[in-house]
Amino acid sequence: MRAVRCHTLGGPLVVEEVPEPRGGVPVDVRFAAVNFADVLVIQGAYQVKAEVPFTPGSEFAGVVARDGHGFGAGDRVFGSAFTGAYAERVAVPAAGLHRIPAAVPMERAAAFGVSHATAFNALRLVADVQEGERVTVLGAAGAVGLAAVELALLMGAEVIAVASSEEKRAACAELGAHTVLPYENLKRALREAGGADVVVDPVGGPHSEQALRGMRWGGRFVSVGFASGEIPAVPLNLAMLKGVTIHGFDFGGWARHDREKLAAARTELHRLFAEGAVHPRIHAVHPLDEVDAALRVGRDAIGKVLLEVARGV
Ligand SMILES: NC(=O)c1ccc[n+]([C@@H]2O[C@H](COP(=O)([O-])OP(=O)(O)OC[C@H]3O[C@@H](n4cnc5c(N)ncnc54)[C@H](OP(=O)(O)O)[C@@H]3O)[C@@H](O)[C@H]2O)c1
């Protein structure tokens, strides 16, 4: 089978013939999604290291290749893994696979799992967003950011989307964000809007503190990532004076420490997906051979970038 291979961390990726993966449920991949973490894994900069040579890719949708583990050949599924998804076939434990609802196109399923679950868990499990609360999303046109905008709206929140360009802010407004803001003068703009009850922050860097300063009494700040490359250090007096609590969400930690709540949240999110209430935005689809171009989109993406691995599987 053909797969993208990383032979040297940070080095060029190649598409080559490799043996099929063994163990778990074999899935013929139709689309793989590019996730921020994939780029870090390829660079050797992620908190968990992959051993070279390896096939990158952590999210996919496709068709089960053989009966077994509660799945049947031909079942349409989506799922995630640490690596292995940028390939014609991936093999994963059954627990990492979910059936694609009948009405949902496969590319949408490939774009849904990681970003929407991250956003949902930050909003529901961690921040416990209530109807009518004001939710501010940083990096709001990125994959996690757009998912957070969409899901916070579904939860009945008033959404303030913060993004770096007109085009990105227009995409957030089109999705239904009540207010769109640039990063400049963020603290003042948030205060003028009445202050944020919840901040979802996948970006980090200097904007985190400005968003924290723009929160109202009793707010919940949720850090989910550091796409800017900078882990911010915030003055804790802000938390003390504002009665704000600072949280984080990370899949790994929750999977180790509170699997049951994570599973309950997933059930609720997947129900919304099956009902057609959730529509991940796809920025671009590149063929497998253009993996470098797909990975280069980076910050320019509005929503999700996909690799089309095989047609018509
Ligand atoms: N905790 C978890 O379990 C979990 C799960 C999934 C993802 N994450 C993390 O969440 C973060 C965002 O992921 P994502 O999938 O939303 O990524 P993404 O689609 O690339 O979006 C990231 C956003 O961050 C902003 N940004 C600021 N500086 C940037 C830079 N130097 N390079 C790229 N983007 C930059 C951009 O928005 P502006 O241009 O508007 O600033 C961009 O749209 C990543 O750090 C990822 O690792 C965490």
The ligand as an SDF file (V2000), in Angstrom:
LIG
                    3D

 48 52  0  0  0  0  0  0  0  0999 V2000
   -5.6990   19.9320   23.9260 N   0  0  0  0  0  0  0  0  0  0  0  0
   -6.0560   19.0880   22.9860 C   0  0  0  0  0  0  0  0  0  0  0  0
   -6.4900   17.9690   23.2600 O   0  0  0  0  0  0  0  0  0  0  0  0
   -5.9360   19.5610   21.5690 C   0  0  0  0  0  0  0  0  0  0  0  0
   -6.6140   18.9100   20.5330 C   0  0  0  0  0  0  0  0  0  0  0  0
   -6.5190   19.4430   19.2190 C   0  0  0  0  0  0  0  0  0  0  0  0
   -5.7160   20.5570   18.9960 C   0  0  0  0  0  0  0  0  0  0  0  0
   -5.0380   21.1250   20.0450 N   0  0  0  0  0  0  0  0  0  0  0  0
   -4.1740   22.2940   19.8420 C   0  0  0  0  0  0  0  0  0  0  0  0
   -4.9630   23.4310   19.5440 O   0  0  0  0  0  0  0  0  0  0  0  0
   -4.1900   24.3380   18.7830 C   0  0  0  0  0  0  0  0  0  0  0  0
   -4.9810   24.7490   17.5620 C   0  0  0  0  0  0  0  0  0  0  0  0
   -5.2290   23.6220   16.7360 O   0  0  0  0  0  0  0  0  0  0  0  0
   -6.0320   23.8270   15.3760 P   0  0  0  0  0  0  0  0  0  0  0  0
   -6.2700   22.4770   14.8330 O   0  0  0  0  0  0  0  0  0  0  0  0
   -7.1720   24.7380   15.5910 O   0  0  0  0  0  0  0  0  0  0  0  0
   -4.9250   24.5720   14.4990 O   0  0  0  0  0  0  0  0  0  0  0  0
   -5.1840   25.5290   13.2610 P   0  0  0  0  0  0  0  0  0  0  0  0
   -6.3630   25.0850   12.4860 O   0  0  0  0  0  0  0  0  0  0  0  0
   -3.8710   25.6300   12.5780 O   0  0  0  0  0  0  0  0  0  0  0  0
   -5.5650   26.9270   13.9150 O   0  0  0  0  0  0  0  0  0  0  0  0
   -4.7000   27.5640   14.7970 C   0  0  0  0  0  0  0  0  0  0  0  0
   -5.0210   29.0470   14.8580 C   0  0  0  0  0  0  0  0  0  0  0  0
   -4.0670   29.6250   15.7410 O   0  0  0  0  0  0  0  0  0  0  0  0
   -3.7380   30.9310   15.3030 C   0  0  0  0  0  0  0  0  0  0  0  0
   -2.2740   31.1070   15.2470 N   0  0  0  0  0  0  0  0  0  0  0  0
   -1.5840   32.1040   15.8490 C   0  0  0  0  0  0  0  0  0  0  0  0
   -0.2820   32.0010   15.6130 N   0  0  0  0  0  0  0  0  0  0  0  0
   -0.1290   30.9350   14.8010 C   0  0  0  0  0  0  0  0  0  0  0  0
    1.0000   30.3410   14.2020 C   0  0  0  0  0  0  0  0  0  0  0  0
    2.2280   30.8250   14.4050 N   0  0  0  0  0  0  0  0  0  0  0  0
    0.8150   29.2590   13.4170 N   0  0  0  0  0  0  0  0  0  0  0  0
   -0.4170   28.7600   13.2410 C   0  0  0  0  0  0  0  0  0  0  0  0
   -1.5410   29.2690   13.7930 N   0  0  0  0  0  0  0  0  0  0  0  0
   -1.3960   30.3610   14.5740 C   0  0  0  0  0  0  0  0  0  0  0  0
   -4.3570   31.1170   13.9210 C   0  0  0  0  0  0  0  0  0  0  0  0
   -5.4510   32.0010   14.0790 O   0  0  0  0  0  0  0  0  0  0  0  0
   -5.2120   33.5800   13.8790 P   0  0  0  0  0  0  0  0  0  0  0  0
   -4.5240   33.7450   12.5590 O   0  0  0  0  0  0  0  0  0  0  0  0
   -6.5690   34.1380   13.9270 O   0  0  0  0  0  0  0  0  0  0  0  0
   -4.3400   33.9840   15.0290 O   0  0  0  0  0  0  0  0  0  0  0  0
   -4.8640   29.7420   13.5280 C   0  0  0  0  0  0  0  0  0  0  0  0
   -6.0730   29.8190   12.8180 O   0  0  0  0  0  0  0  0  0  0  0  0
   -2.8790   23.6240   18.4450 C   0  0  0  0  0  0  0  0  0  0  0  0
   -1.8790   24.0520   19.3480 O   0  0  0  0  0  0  0  0  0  0  0  0
   -3.2090   22.1550   18.6730 C   0  0  0  0  0  0  0  0  0  0  0  0
   -2.0700   21.4010   18.9970 O   0  0  0  0  0  0  0  0  0  0  0  0
   -5.1400   20.6550   21.2970 C   0  0  0  0  0  0  0  0  0  0  0  0
  1  2  1  0
  2  3  2  0
  2  4  1  0
  4  5  1  0
  4 48  2  0
  5  6  2  0
  6  7  1  0
  7  8  2  0
  8  9  1  0
  8 48  1  0
  9 10  1  0
  9 46  1  0
 10 11  1  0
 11 12  1  0
 11 44  1  0
 12 13  1  0
 13 14  1  0
 14 15  2  0
 14 16  1  0
 14 17  1  0
 17 18  1  0
 18 19  2  0
 18 20  1  0
 18 21  1  0
 21 22  1  0
 22 23  1  0
 23 24  1  0
 23 42  1  0
 24 25  1  0
 25 26  1  0
 25 36  1  0
 26 27  1  0
 26 35  1  0
 27 28  2  0
 28 29  1  0
 29 30  1  0
 29 35  2  0
 30 31  1  0
 30 32  2  0
 32 33  1  0
 33 34  2  0
 34 35  1  0
 36 37  1  0
 36 42  1  0
 37 38  1  0
 38 39  2  0
 38 40  1  0
 38 41  1  0
 42 43  1  0
 44 45  1  0
 44 46  1  0
 46 47  1  0
M  CHG  2   8   1  16  -1
M  END
$$$$
